[in-house]
Amino acid sequence: MEGTPRTHDSDVMQFCIIAIETAARKMGIPAEEMTRRLEAQGLIEGRLCKYYDTLHTQSANYVADDIIETLNNYEHDNER
């Protein structure tokens, strides 16, 4: 049985899903909330997708910690 062929876009999408779910789990929040917060800061496209080539070589925990720290920094900066 053959599946859908892998593409760069599908790899990026899968990476983003894993990163968001892992980060949400670490923060104890639903993935939907994490997605909303990341989108509000432009971090899905501006961080996860933009730096996919580098980030996908790291562990899921590393990427989750990175995106959590980045999200917290962006949200804190935007509160000012």
N, CA, C and O atoms as CSV, one atom per row, in Angstrom:
chain,resi,resn,atom,element,x,y,z
A,1,MET,N,N,0.841,-1.170,0.000
A,1,MET,CA,C,0.000,0.000,0.000
A,1,MET,C,C,0.889,1.237,0.000
A,1,MET,O,O,1.756,1.385,0.862
A,2,GLU,N,N,0.677,2.105,-0.948
A,2,GLU,CA,C,1.487,3.304,-1.055
A,2,GLU,C,C,0.770,4.483,-0.416
A,2,GLU,O,O,-0.444,4.636,-0.543
A,3,GLY,N,N,1.548,5.316,0.276
A,3,GLY,CA,C,0.992,6.512,0.881
A,3,GLY,C,C,1.261,7.721,0.005
A,3,GLY,O,O,1.784,7.611,-1.104
A,4,THR,N,N,0.898,8.850,0.523
A,4,THR,CA,C,1.160,10.102,-0.171
A,4,THR,C,C,2.663,10.349,-0.172
A,4,THR,O,O,3.315,10.196,0.861
A,5,PRO,N,N,3.222,10.731,-1.323
A,5,PRO,CA,C,4.663,10.983,-1.361
A,5,PRO,C,C,5.049,12.146,-0.443
A,5,PRO,O,O,4.312,13.123,-0.306
A,6,ARG,N,N,6.216,12.015,0.177
A,6,ARG,CA,C,6.726,13.073,1.038
A,6,ARG,C,C,7.211,14.234,0.185
A,6,ARG,O,O,7.802,14.050,-0.880
A,7,THR,N,N,6.950,15.409,0.673
A,7,THR,CA,C,7.461,16.620,0.046
A,7,THR,C,C,8.112,17.467,1.138
A,7,THR,O,O,7.932,17.210,2.328
A,8,HIS,N,N,8.855,18.459,0.725
A,8,HIS,CA,C,9.455,19.366,1.704
A,8,HIS,C,C,8.358,20.027,2.546
A,8,HIS,O,O,8.484,20.135,3.766
A,9,ASP,N,N,7.288,20.463,1.890
A,9,ASP,CA,C,6.185,21.120,2.612
A,9,ASP,C,C,5.530,20.191,3.629
A,9,ASP,O,O,5.190,20.616,4.733
A,10,SER,N,N,5.352,18.920,3.257
A,10,SER,CA,C,4.742,17.988,4.202
A,10,SER,C,C,5.687,17.694,5.376
A,10,SER,O,O,5.239,17.498,6.506
A,11,ASP,N,N,6.990,17.667,5.099
A,11,ASP,CA,C,7.971,17.480,6.174
A,11,ASP,C,C,7.945,18.662,7.142
A,11,ASP,O,O,7.987,18.474,8.358
A,12,VAL,N,N,7.874,19.877,6.602
A,12,VAL,CA,C,7.819,21.077,7.436
A,12,VAL,C,C,6.543,21.068,8.276
A,12,VAL,O,O,6.580,21.365,9.469
A,13,MET,N,N,5.426,20.728,7.656
A,13,MET,CA,C,4.143,20.687,8.371
A,13,MET,C,C,4.203,19.676,9.521
A,13,MET,O,O,3.780,19.979,10.636
A,14,GLN,N,N,4.721,18.495,9.254
A,14,GLN,CA,C,4.823,17.471,10.296
A,14,GLN,C,C,5.744,17.941,11.422
A,14,GLN,O,O,5.446,17.732,12.598
A,15,PHE,N,N,6.852,18.571,11.066
A,15,PHE,CA,C,7.780,19.107,12.062
A,15,PHE,C,C,7.076,20.130,12.959
A,15,PHE,O,O,7.209,20.085,14.182
A,16,CYS,N,N,6.329,21.052,12.345
A,16,CYS,CA,C,5.629,22.082,13.112
A,16,CYS,C,C,4.610,21.472,14.062
A,16,CYS,O,O,4.491,21.907,15.208
A,17,ILE,N,N,3.883,20.478,13.601
A,17,ILE,CA,C,2.890,19.814,14.442
A,17,ILE,C,C,3.556,19.175,15.652
A,17,ILE,O,O,3.085,19.330,16.779
A,18,ILE,N,N,4.638,18.465,15.423
A,18,ILE,CA,C,5.359,17.811,16.527
A,18,ILE,C,C,5.900,18.851,17.500
A,18,ILE,O,O,5.793,18.682,18.714
A,19,ALA,N,N,6.482,19.928,16.969
A,19,ALA,CA,C,7.044,20.976,17.825
A,19,ALA,C,C,5.958,21.625,18.671
A,19,ALA,O,O,6.147,21.832,19.870
A,20,ILE,N,N,4.832,21.944,18.063
A,20,ILE,CA,C,3.732,22.598,18.781
A,20,ILE,C,C,3.152,21.670,19.843
A,20,ILE,O,O,2.923,22.092,20.976
A,21,GLU,N,N,2.915,20.424,19.487
A,21,GLU,CA,C,2.351,19.476,20.458
A,21,GLU,C,C,3.306,19.223,21.618
A,21,GLU,O,O,2.874,19.143,22.768
A,22,THR,N,N,4.590,19.099,21.331
A,22,THR,CA,C,5.574,18.863,22.387
A,22,THR,C,C,5.679,20.069,23.310
A,22,THR,O,O,5.727,19.913,24.530
A,23,ALA,N,N,5.716,21.269,22.739
A,23,ALA,CA,C,5.796,22.481,23.547
A,23,ALA,C,C,4.530,22.659,24.397
A,23,ALA,O,O,4.609,23.024,25.570
A,24,ALA,N,N,3.382,22.402,23.803
A,24,ALA,CA,C,2.124,22.520,24.549
A,24,ALA,C,C,2.101,21.549,25.725
A,24,ALA,O,O,1.700,21.908,26.833
A,25,ARG,N,N,2.530,20.333,25.476
A,25,ARG,CA,C,2.568,19.327,26.547
A,25,ARG,C,C,3.501,19.788,27.670
A,25,ARG,O,O,3.163,19.644,28.845
A,26,LYS,N,N,4.672,20.340,27.327
A,26,LYS,CA,C,5.619,20.816,28.341
A,26,LYS,C,C,5.033,21.973,29.151
A,26,LYS,O,O,5.321,22.110,30.340
A,27,MET,N,N,4.207,22.806,28.504
A,27,MET,CA,C,3.609,23.944,29.203
A,27,MET,C,C,2.303,23.579,29.902
A,27,MET,O,O,1.770,24.373,30.677
A,28,GLY,N,N,1.791,22.387,29.632
A,28,GLY,CA,C,0.549,21.947,30.256
A,28,GLY,C,C,-0.672,22.655,29.711
A,28,GLY,O,O,-1.643,22.888,30.432
A,29,ILE,N,N,-0.618,23.001,28.418
A,29,ILE,CA,C,-1.749,23.674,27.779
A,29,ILE,C,C,-2.163,22.892,26.545
A,29,ILE,O,O,-1.375,22.100,26.027
A,30,PRO,N,N,-3.396,23.099,26.059
A,30,PRO,CA,C,-3.821,22.413,24.836
A,30,PRO,C,C,-3.019,22.893,23.620
A,30,PRO,O,O,-2.591,24.045,23.565
A,31,ALA,N,N,-2.826,22.011,22.666
A,31,ALA,CA,C,-2.102,22.363,21.436
A,31,ALA,C,C,-2.781,23.510,20.707
A,31,ALA,O,O,-2.111,24.321,20.067
A,32,GLU,N,N,-4.099,23.584,20.796
A,32,GLU,CA,C,-4.832,24.675,20.143
A,32,GLU,C,C,-4.444,26.030,20.723
A,32,GLU,O,O,-4.297,27.006,19.986
A,33,GLU,N,N,-4.280,26.090,22.038
A,33,GLU,CA,C,-3.864,27.343,22.683
A,33,GLU,C,C,-2.440,27.700,22.276
A,33,GLU,O,O,-2.141,28.859,21.988
A,34,MET,N,N,-1.569,26.704,22.254
A,34,MET,CA,C,-0.184,26.946,21.837
A,34,MET,C,C,-0.153,27.469,20.405
A,34,MET,O,O,0.575,28.414,20.100
A,35,THR,N,N,-0.938,26.859,19.537
A,35,THR,CA,C,-0.996,27.296,18.143
A,35,THR,C,C,-1.474,28.741,18.059
A,35,THR,O,O,-0.890,29.548,17.335
A,36,ARG,N,N,-2.519,29.069,18.788
A,36,ARG,CA,C,-3.059,30.433,18.784
A,36,ARG,C,C,-2.009,31.436,19.249
A,36,ARG,O,O,-1.839,32.493,18.641
A,37,ARG,N,N,-1.309,31.102,20.325
A,37,ARG,CA,C,-0.299,32.017,20.865
A,37,ARG,C,C,0.877,32.176,19.906
A,37,ARG,O,O,1.376,33.284,19.712
A,38,LEU,N,N,1.320,31.074,19.309
A,38,LEU,CA,C,2.417,31.153,18.346
A,38,LEU,C,C,2.015,31.957,17.116
A,38,LEU,O,O,2.802,32.762,16.617
A,39,GLU,N,N,0.797,31.746,16.623
A,39,GLU,CA,C,0.310,32.498,15.470
A,39,GLU,C,C,0.217,33.984,15.786
A,39,GLU,O,O,0.553,34.816,14.943
A,40,ALA,N,N,-0.231,34.326,16.981
A,40,ALA,CA,C,-0.369,35.729,17.374
A,40,ALA,C,C,0.980,36.450,17.350
A,40,ALA,O,O,1.040,37.658,17.117
A,41,GLN,N,N,2.051,35.710,17.591
A,41,GLN,CA,C,3.390,36.294,17.593
A,41,GLN,C,C,4.127,36.084,16.266
A,41,GLN,O,O,5.257,36.540,16.097
A,42,GLY,N,N,3.481,35.397,15.340
A,42,GLY,CA,C,4.100,35.141,14.041
A,42,GLY,C,C,5.220,34.122,14.087
A,42,GLY,O,O,6.105,34.122,13.231
A,43,LEU,N,N,5.183,33.247,15.092
A,43,LEU,CA,C,6.310,32.335,15.302
A,43,LEU,C,C,6.213,31.008,14.557
A,43,LEU,O,O,7.214,30.303,14.434
A,44,ILE,N,N,5.051,30.659,14.067
A,44,ILE,CA,C,4.981,29.416,13.293
A,44,ILE,C,C,5.733,29.624,11.980
A,44,ILE,O,O,6.635,28.858,11.639
A,45,GLU,N,N,5.350,30.663,11.255
A,45,GLU,CA,C,6.055,30.967,10.003
A,45,GLU,C,C,7.434,31.560,10.270
A,45,GLU,O,O,8.415,31.180,9.630
A,46,GLY,N,N,7.504,32.494,11.219
A,46,GLY,CA,C,8.726,33.255,11.434
A,46,GLY,C,C,9.822,32.540,12.192
A,46,GLY,O,O,10.959,33.012,12.216
A,47,ARG,N,N,9.514,31.421,12.806
A,47,ARG,CA,C,10.531,30.678,13.560
A,47,ARG,C,C,10.565,29.215,13.125
A,47,ARG,O,O,11.575,28.738,12.610
A,48,LEU,N,N,9.459,28.508,13.335
A,48,LEU,CA,C,9.457,27.070,13.051
A,48,LEU,C,C,9.661,26.784,11.566
A,48,LEU,O,O,10.514,25.973,11.206
A,49,CYS,N,N,8.896,27.432,10.709
A,49,CYS,CA,C,9.033,27.187,9.261
A,49,CYS,C,C,10.312,27.807,8.706
A,49,CYS,O,O,11.042,27.172,7.946
A,50,LYS,N,N,10.571,29.046,9.090
A,50,LYS,CA,C,11.733,29.760,8.555
A,50,LYS,C,C,13.049,29.047,8.869
A,50,LYS,O,O,13.949,29.000,8.030
A,51,TYR,N,N,13.156,28.501,10.061
A,51,TYR,CA,C,14.403,27.858,10.481
A,51,TYR,C,C,14.294,26.333,10.518
A,51,TYR,O,O,15.051,25.668,11.225
A,52,TYR,N,N,13.370,25.800,9.769
A,52,TYR,CA,C,13.172,24.342,9.703
A,52,TYR,C,C,14.474,23.617,9.401
A,52,TYR,O,O,14.797,22.628,10.058
A,53,ASP,N,N,15.227,24.097,8.414
A,53,ASP,CA,C,16.444,23.390,7.998
A,53,ASP,C,C,17.419,23.183,9.147
A,53,ASP,O,O,18.116,22.169,9.190
A,54,THR,N,N,17.478,24.119,10.071
A,54,THR,CA,C,18.345,23.981,11.234
A,54,THR,C,C,17.642,23.255,12.374
A,54,THR,O,O,18.195,22.324,12.960
A,55,LEU,N,N,16.422,23.683,12.685
A,55,LEU,CA,C,15.728,23.137,13.849
A,55,LEU,C,C,15.378,21.661,13.725
A,55,LEU,O,O,15.385,20.946,14.727
A,56,HIS,N,N,15.071,21.186,12.513
A,56,HIS,CA,C,14.634,19.791,12.402
A,56,HIS,C,C,15.758,18.799,12.700
A,56,HIS,O,O,15.514,17.600,12.831
A,57,THR,N,N,16.987,19.300,12.806
A,57,THR,CA,C,18.111,18.418,13.143
A,57,THR,C,C,18.254,18.235,14.653
A,57,THR,O,O,19.061,17.429,15.115
A,58,GLN,N,N,17.464,18.990,15.415
A,58,GLN,CA,C,17.517,18.929,16.876
A,58,GLN,C,C,16.427,17.997,17.407
A,58,GLN,O,O,15.527,17.598,16.669
A,59,SER,N,N,16.518,17.661,18.677
A,59,SER,CA,C,15.504,16.801,19.293
A,59,SER,C,C,14.202,17.579,19.467
A,59,SER,O,O,14.191,18.810,19.494
A,60,ALA,N,N,13.115,16.836,19.582
A,60,ALA,CA,C,11.807,17.453,19.803
A,60,ALA,C,C,11.811,18.272,21.089
A,60,ALA,O,O,11.202,19.341,21.137
A,61,ASN,N,N,12.483,17.792,22.128
A,61,ASN,CA,C,12.547,18.524,23.393
A,61,ASN,C,C,13.326,19.820,23.246
A,61,ASN,O,O,12.933,20.840,23.812
A,62,TYR,N,N,14.418,19.800,22.501
A,62,TYR,CA,C,15.197,21.017,22.268
A,62,TYR,C,C,14.347,22.055,21.546
A,62,TYR,O,O,14.310,23.220,21.942
A,63,VAL,N,N,13.667,21.630,20.488
A,63,VAL,CA,C,12.840,22.555,19.705
A,63,VAL,C,C,11.700,23.093,20.563
A,63,VAL,O,O,11.381,24.280,20.494
A,64,ALA,N,N,11.086,22.235,21.367
A,64,ALA,CA,C,9.997,22.671,22.244
A,64,ALA,C,C,10.505,23.712,23.235
A,64,ALA,O,O,9.867,24.747,23.430
A,65,ASP,N,N,11.636,23.446,23.853
A,65,ASP,CA,C,12.196,24.414,24.803
A,65,ASP,C,C,12.523,25.735,24.106
A,65,ASP,O,O,12.287,26.809,24.660
A,66,ASP,N,N,13.066,25.651,22.890
A,66,ASP,CA,C,13.407,26.846,22.124
A,66,ASP,C,C,12.163,27.673,21.803
A,66,ASP,O,O,12.161,28.893,21.969
A,67,ILE,N,N,11.122,27.011,21.349
A,67,ILE,CA,C,9.925,27.753,20.946
A,67,ILE,C,C,9.181,28.302,22.167
A,67,ILE,O,O,8.564,29.364,22.081
A,68,ILE,N,N,9.227,27.601,23.290
A,68,ILE,CA,C,8.623,28.107,24.528
A,68,ILE,C,C,9.359,29.363,24.988
A,68,ILE,O,O,8.733,30.367,25.325
A,69,GLU,N,N,10.670,29.302,25.000
A,69,GLU,CA,C,11.465,30.465,25.420
A,69,GLU,C,C,11.226,31.647,24.481
A,69,GLU,O,O,11.059,32.782,24.927
A,70,THR,N,N,11.213,31.372,23.192
A,70,THR,CA,C,10.979,32.433,22.213
A,70,THR,C,C,9.585,33.029,22.386
A,70,THR,O,O,9.428,34.250,22.374
A,71,LEU,N,N,8.578,32.183,22.546
A,71,LEU,CA,C,7.207,32.651,22.748
A,71,LEU,C,C,7.115,33.528,23.992
A,71,LEU,O,O,6.537,34.615,23.951
A,72,ASN,N,N,7.682,33.058,25.089
A,72,ASN,CA,C,7.638,33.844,26.325
A,72,ASN,C,C,8.318,35.194,26.151
A,72,ASN,O,O,7.815,36.207,26.637
A,73,ASN,N,N,9.453,35.222,25.462
A,73,ASN,CA,C,10.155,36.485,25.213
A,73,ASN,C,C,9.317,37.431,24.355
A,73,ASN,O,O,9.206,38.618,24.662
A,74,TYR,N,N,8.732,36.910,23.288
A,74,TYR,CA,C,7.906,37.743,22.405
A,74,TYR,C,C,6.690,38.284,23.153
A,74,TYR,O,O,6.371,39.469,23.052
A,75,GLU,N,N,6.015,37.414,23.901
A,75,GLU,CA,C,4.835,37.871,24.639
A,75,GLU,C,C,5.212,38.921,25.679
A,75,GLU,O,O,4.503,39.911,25.854
A,76,HIS,N,N,6.319,38.704,26.361
A,76,HIS,CA,C,6.782,39.663,27.369
A,76,HIS,C,C,7.119,40.996,26.724
A,76,HIS,O,O,6.740,42.047,27.241
A,77,ASP,N,N,7.832,40.966,25.594
A,77,ASP,CA,C,8.192,42.197,24.895
A,77,ASP,C,C,6.967,42.954,24.388
A,77,ASP,O,O,6.966,44.185,24.353
A,78,ASN,N,N,5.937,42.229,24.001
A,78,ASN,CA,C,4.738,42.866,23.467
A,78,ASN,C,C,3.819,43.397,24.557
A,78,ASN,O,O,2.875,44.131,24.265
A,79,GLU,N,N,4.081,43.037,25.802
A,79,GLU,CA,C,3.292,43.565,26.929
A,79,GLU,C,C,3.702,44.988,27.262
A,79,GLU,O,O,2.939,45.721,27.891
A,80,ARG,N,N,4.893,45.384,26.851
A,80,ARG,CA,C,5.420,46.701,27.206
A,80,ARG,C,C,4.740,47.783,26.447
A,80,ARG,O,O,5.062,48.958,26.625
